[in-house]
């Protein structure tokens, strides 16, 4: 289900998603219409813009929160033009499974968006690395994140995006062994238990970011 106030952008995006094998069950232009459509026929995933009519503030985000509260089985992927770290934290809530927050300018192509939708549908967490970096910038004094190197922070940002070690290796052009070492050091320095399951480790990172 697609919620975007610009009719032209909404129609174009719906066509691109359909061409990529994603079924768009409904296209709506405001938050109220989105909530009504979800109540009538809950989709697998909702793709929603943060700023929507009538106030163009955070109506889309508020609708996303209500959907997560009322329909926890529905995945939610929020798109934004701006980094709004506090809003991202509020969206994650106590259970971050099946939720995503991406920056529109950070999407390089439709394949990246469809990949994010499928991962959210599968229960993964998809957070834009720039948002994670902003969250890390809101550090408290004596925060364990201060102990991480710049490279470890890059790895942590990609972990929080839901990427596996292999994907991180390709993105940062590092050897798999080097990525494994960085991940081990990150968990050790942050006091997070090492787990083989990628999704569990992302939840651990996000739990830390919310603390």
GUKOLTI-713098 format. One record per residue (C-alpha): residue number from 0; residue in three letters; z, y, x. Coordinates in pm, 1 decimal, always signed. Layout:
REM GUKOLTI-713098
FIGU, selo, fiti, Z, Y, X
FIGU, NUM, ala, Z, Y, X $
...
END
This chain:
REM GUKOLTI-713098
FIGU, selo, fiti, Z, Y, X
FIGU, 0, unk, +0.0, +0.0, +0.0 $
FIGU, 1, unk, -108.9, +334.7, +145.5 $
FIGU, 2, unk, +63.9, +669.1, +80.7 $
FIGU, 3, unk, -107.8, +977.9, +226.2 $
FIGU, 4, unk, -146.3, +1321.0, +66.2 $
FIGU, 5, unk, -490.5, +1399.1, +214.6 $
FIGU, 6, unk, -743.7, +1227.0, -12.4 $
FIGU, 7, unk, -1015.5, +1228.3, +253.1 $
FIGU, 8, unk, -792.2, +1082.5, +523.1 $
FIGU, 9, unk, -642.5, +833.8, +276.8 $
FIGU, 10, unk, -981.7, +704.6, +164.5 $
FIGU, 11, unk, -1110.2, +681.9, +520.5 $
FIGU, 12, unk, -803.6, +497.6, +640.6 $
FIGU, 13, unk, -815.3, +258.5, +345.5 $
FIGU, 14, unk, -1176.7, +172.6, +429.7 $
FIGU, 15, unk, -1094.8, +117.2, +797.8 $
FIGU, 16, unk, -803.7, -110.2, +705.2 $
FIGU, 17, unk, -1020.0, -306.1, +461.8 $
FIGU, 18, unk, -1287.1, -350.7, +729.7 $
FIGU, 19, unk, -1013.7, -489.7, +957.0 $
FIGU, 20, unk, -904.5, -750.6, +703.0 $
FIGU, 21, unk, -610.7, -559.8, +551.6 $
FIGU, 22, unk, -600.6, -556.9, +171.2 $
FIGU, 23, unk, -494.0, -215.1, +39.8 $
FIGU, 24, unk, -334.8, -285.2, -299.6 $
FIGU, 25, unk, -291.7, +82.1, -392.7 $
FIGU, 26, unk, -362.8, +431.1, -258.5 $
FIGU, 27, unk, -130.7, +714.3, -363.5 $
FIGU, 28, unk, -97.9, +1081.4, -273.7 $
FIGU, 29, unk, +271.5, +1159.5, -318.1 $
FIGU, 30, unk, +615.7, +1002.7, -285.7 $
FIGU, 31, unk, +679.2, +968.9, -659.9 $
FIGU, 32, unk, +353.0, +778.9, -709.2 $
FIGU, 33, unk, +442.2, +555.2, -417.4 $
FIGU, 34, unk, +779.6, +461.1, -564.3 $
FIGU, 35, unk, +621.2, +388.9, -902.6 $
FIGU, 36, unk, +350.2, +172.4, -745.5 $
FIGU, 37, unk, +604.1, -28.1, -544.7 $
FIGU, 38, unk, +815.9, -84.9, -856.2 $
FIGU, 39, unk, +511.6, -203.9, -1049.1 $
FIGU, 40, unk, +375.6, -435.8, -780.5 $
FIGU, 41, unk, +572.4, -463.0, -452.6 $
FIGU, 42, unk, +331.8, -501.8, -157.2 $
FIGU, 43, unk, +388.0, -681.3, +171.1 $
FIGU, 44, unk, +394.4, -352.7, +363.9 $
FIGU, 45, unk, +396.3, +16.2, +277.1 $
FIGU, 46, unk, +216.2, +258.8, +509.8 $
FIGU, 47, unk, +350.3, +607.5, +440.8 $
FIGU, 48, unk, +324.1, +955.8, +588.8 $
FIGU, 49, unk, +653.5, +1135.7, +654.6 $
FIGU, 50, unk, +553.7, +1470.4, +500.5 $
FIGU, 51, unk, +421.2, +1450.3, +144.8 $
FIGU, 52, unk, +408.5, +1661.7, -172.7 $
FIGU, 53, unk, +567.6, +1848.8, -330.1 $
FIGU, 54, unk, +768.6, +2002.7, -44.7 $
FIGU, 55, unk, +591.1, +1856.7, +257.8 $
FIGU, 56, unk, +930.9, +1805.4, +423.8 $
FIGU, 57, unk, +1044.0, +1442.8, +449.6 $
FIGU, 58, unk, +952.7, +1314.8, +101.5 $
FIGU, 59, unk, +762.0, +1020.9, +245.1 $
FIGU, 60, unk, +1053.8, +925.1, +466.3 $
FIGU, 61, unk, +1299.3, +946.2, +176.7 $
FIGU, 62, unk, +1069.1, +725.5, -29.7 $
FIGU, 63, unk, +1056.1, +477.1, +259.7 $
FIGU, 64, unk, +1436.4, +462.9, +267.8 $
FIGU, 65, unk, +1453.8, +401.5, -105.8 $
FIGU, 66, unk, +1197.6, +123.4, -76.2 $
FIGU, 67, unk, +1399.3, -41.6, +199.5 $
FIGU, 68, unk, +1713.0, -20.3, -13.5 $
FIGU, 69, unk, +1553.8, -144.5, -333.8 $
FIGU, 70, unk, +1294.5, -384.6, -193.0 $
FIGU, 71, unk, +1420.5, -522.8, +139.7 $
FIGU, 72, unk, +1136.1, -776.3, +150.4 $
FIGU, 73, unk, +878.1, -495.0, +168.2 $
FIGU, 74, unk, +791.8, -388.8, +521.7 $
FIGU, 75, unk, +777.6, -15.1, +586.9 $
FIGU, 76, unk, +559.9, +156.2, +848.0 $
FIGU, 77, unk, +602.7, +534.4, +868.0 $
FIGU, 78, unk, +347.7, +765.3, +1031.0 $
FIGU, 79, unk, +439.5, +1110.6, +1156.5 $
FIGU, 80, unk, +278.4, +1399.9, +1341.6 $
FIGU, 81, unk, +610.8, +1489.7, +1501.8 $
FIGU, 82, unk, +893.7, +1315.2, +1683.5 $
FIGU, 83, unk, +1189.3, +1322.1, +1447.2 $
FIGU, 84, unk, +1439.4, +1097.0, +1620.7 $
FIGU, 85, unk, +1724.3, +1146.5, +1373.5 $
FIGU, 86, unk, +1494.8, +1051.3, +1085.3 $
FIGU, 87, unk, +1383.1, +741.0, +1273.8 $
FIGU, 88, unk, +1744.3, +633.8, +1320.9 $
FIGU, 89, unk, +1814.7, +690.4, +951.3 $
FIGU, 90, unk, +1516.6, +475.4, +856.3 $
FIGU, 91, unk, +1632.2, +189.8, +1077.5 $
FIGU, 92, unk, +1970.7, +173.7, +904.1 $
FIGU, 93, unk, +2185.9, -132.5, +955.3 $
FIGU, 94, unk, +1898.3, -381.1, +939.7 $
FIGU, 95, unk, +1588.9, -279.7, +1132.8 $
FIGU, 96, unk, +1377.5, -585.1, +1053.7 $
FIGU, 97, unk, +1033.1, -514.6, +913.7 $
FIGU, 98, unk, +1026.5, -143.2, +983.9 $
FIGU, 99, unk, +811.8, +82.3, +1200.5 $
FIGU, 100, unk, +788.9, +448.3, +1301.3 $
FIGU, 101, unk, +472.1, +558.5, +1479.6 $
FIGU, 102, unk, +322.7, +892.3, +1581.3 $
FIGU, 103, unk, -27.1, +956.6, +1447.9 $
FIGU, 104, unk, -139.9, +1107.6, +1776.4 $
FIGU, 105, unk, -16.7, +797.2, +1959.3 $
FIGU, 106, unk, -252.5, +562.7, +1774.1 $
FIGU, 107, unk, -559.8, +501.1, +1985.3 $
FIGU, 108, unk, -760.9, +300.3, +1730.9 $
FIGU, 109, unk, -738.5, +114.2, +1401.3 $
FIGU, 110, unk, -672.9, -214.8, +1582.3 $
FIGU, 111, unk, -342.5, -75.6, +1708.5 $
FIGU, 112, unk, -247.2, +26.7, +1354.6 $
FIGU, 113, unk, -340.1, -309.1, +1200.8 $
FIGU, 114, unk, -144.4, -485.3, +1475.3 $
FIGU, 115, unk, +159.7, -272.6, +1387.6 $
FIGU, 116, unk, +120.4, -351.5, +1017.1 $
FIGU, 117, unk, +102.7, -723.8, +1083.6 $
FIGU, 118, unk, +407.0, -713.9, +1311.4 $
FIGU, 119, unk, +607.9, -519.2, +1053.7 $
FIGU, 120, unk, +499.6, -770.8, +789.9 $
FIGU, 121, unk, +628.4, -1044.8, +1018.2 $
FIGU, 122, unk, +971.4, -881.7, +1038.9 $
FIGU, 123, unk, +929.7, -711.9, +1374.8 $
FIGU, 124, unk, +1036.3, -359.7, +1467.6 $
FIGU, 125, unk, +763.0, -118.7, +1577.4 $
FIGU, 126, unk, +882.9, +209.7, +1727.1 $
FIGU, 127, unk, +660.2, +455.9, +1910.8 $
FIGU, 128, unk, +762.8, +469.9, +2280.0 $
FIGU, 129, unk, +776.1, +851.0, +2268.8 $
FIGU, 130, unk, +1029.3, +831.5, +1986.5 $
FIGU, 131, unk, +1239.9, +589.8, +2188.6 $
FIGU, 132, unk, +1227.2, +822.0, +2488.1 $
FIGU, 133, unk, +1346.7, +1108.3, +2266.2 $
FIGU, 134, unk, +1630.5, +886.6, +2145.2 $
FIGU, 135, unk, +1721.2, +810.4, +2502.5 $
FIGU, 136, unk, +1721.4, +1182.4, +2571.7 $
FIGU, 137, unk, +1998.4, +1228.6, +2314.2 $
FIGU, 138, unk, +2237.7, +1058.7, +2552.9 $
FIGU, 139, unk, +2612.8, +1091.1, +2552.9 $
FIGU, 140, unk, +2807.4, +1158.1, +2869.2 $
FIGU, 141, unk, +2868.0, +844.5, +3074.4 $
FIGU, 142, unk, +2602.1, +663.5, +2874.8 $
FIGU, 143, unk, +2488.5, +335.4, +3037.4 $
FIGU, 144, unk, +2125.5, +447.6, +2999.6 $
FIGU, 145, unk, +2190.6, +691.3, +3284.5 $
FIGU, 146, unk, +2206.3, +388.4, +3511.4 $
FIGU, 147, unk, +1846.8, +290.2, +3438.4 $
FIGU, 148, unk, +1557.0, +384.6, +3659.4 $
FIGU, 149, unk, +1251.0, +561.9, +3519.0 $
FIGU, 150, unk, +1056.0, +235.9, +3528.6 $
FIGU, 151, unk, +1333.6, +52.7, +3346.6 $
FIGU, 152, unk, +1327.4, +320.1, +3077.2 $
FIGU, 153, unk, +953.7, +266.0, +3035.9 $
FIGU, 154, unk, +1013.2, -106.1, +2998.0 $
FIGU, 155, unk, +1296.3, -40.3, +2752.3 $
FIGU, 156, unk, +1072.4, +184.5, +2541.1 $
FIGU, 157, unk, +811.8, -90.6, +2515.2 $
FIGU, 158, unk, +1080.2, -347.7, +2435.9 $
FIGU, 159, unk, +1198.0, -126.6, +2150.4 $
FIGU, 160, unk, +836.0, -110.3, +2030.6 $
FIGU, 161, unk, +853.3, -487.6, +1991.9 $
FIGU, 162, unk, +640.5, -582.7, +2292.7 $
FIGU, 163, unk, +681.8, -913.2, +2472.8 $
FIGU, 164, unk, +719.8, -936.3, +2850.4 $
FIGU, 165, unk, +354.3, -1035.1, +2878.6 $
FIGU, 166, unk, +244.2, -729.8, +2679.6 $
FIGU, 167, unk, +466.9, -503.1, +2889.5 $
FIGU, 168, unk, +315.7, -653.4, +3202.2 $
FIGU, 169, unk, -35.2, -564.4, +3085.1 $
FIGU, 170, unk, +60.8, -215.8, +2963.4 $
FIGU, 171, unk, +240.5, -110.7, +3283.4 $
FIGU, 172, unk, +19.3, -316.1, +3516.8 $
FIGU, 173, unk, +316.2, -500.1, +3660.5 $
FIGU, 174, unk, +347.0, -865.5, +3748.8 $
FIGU, 175, unk, +525.0, -1084.7, +3491.7 $
FIGU, 176, unk, +797.1, -1156.7, +3747.4 $
FIGU, 177, unk, +859.6, -783.6, +3800.7 $
FIGU, 178, unk, +888.1, -726.7, +3425.6 $
FIGU, 179, unk, +1135.2, -1016.0, +3399.1 $
FIGU, 180, unk, +1345.0, -853.0, +3670.1 $
FIGU, 181, unk, +1340.7, -515.9, +3494.0 $
FIGU, 182, unk, +1438.7, -675.1, +3162.9 $
FIGU, 183, unk, +1723.1, -864.6, +3328.3 $
FIGU, 184, unk, +1850.3, -545.1, +3491.9 $
FIGU, 185, unk, +1826.3, -348.1, +3166.8 $
FIGU, 186, unk, +2035.5, -594.8, +2970.3 $
FIGU, 187, unk, +2284.1, -625.6, +3253.7 $
FIGU, 188, unk, +2329.5, -249.6, +3294.8 $
FIGU, 189, unk, +2350.7, -182.1, +2922.9 $
FIGU, 190, unk, +2591.3, -466.9, +2864.8 $
FIGU, 191, unk, +2350.3, -642.5, +2625.5 $
FIGU, 192, unk, +2337.1, -1019.0, +2606.5 $
FIGU, 193, unk, +2012.2, -1168.0, +2736.1 $
FIGU, 194, unk, +1820.4, -1354.6, +2463.2 $
FIGU, 195, unk, +1488.8, -1535.0, +2479.5 $
FIGU, 196, unk, +1385.9, -1419.0, +2132.2 $
FIGU, 197, unk, +1188.9, -1092.9, +2157.1 $
FIGU, 198, unk, +1287.1, -976.6, +1810.5 $
FIGU, 199, unk, +1658.2, -1023.0, +1876.9 $
FIGU, 200, unk, +1639.8, -825.9, +2196.2 $
FIGU, 201, unk, +1462.8, -539.4, +2017.9 $
FIGU, 202, unk, +1740.5, -533.1, +1758.7 $
FIGU, 203, unk, +1994.2, -523.3, +2041.0 $
FIGU, 204, unk, +1817.8, -224.0, +2197.3 $
FIGU, 205, unk, +1799.5, -42.8, +1863.3 $
FIGU, 206, unk, +2165.6, -119.2, +1794.6 $
FIGU, 207, unk, +2246.9, +43.1, +2126.1 $
FIGU, 208, unk, +2031.4, +347.9, +2045.5 $
FIGU, 209, unk, +2214.0, +395.8, +1716.2 $
FIGU, 210, unk, +2557.1, +378.5, +1883.5 $
END
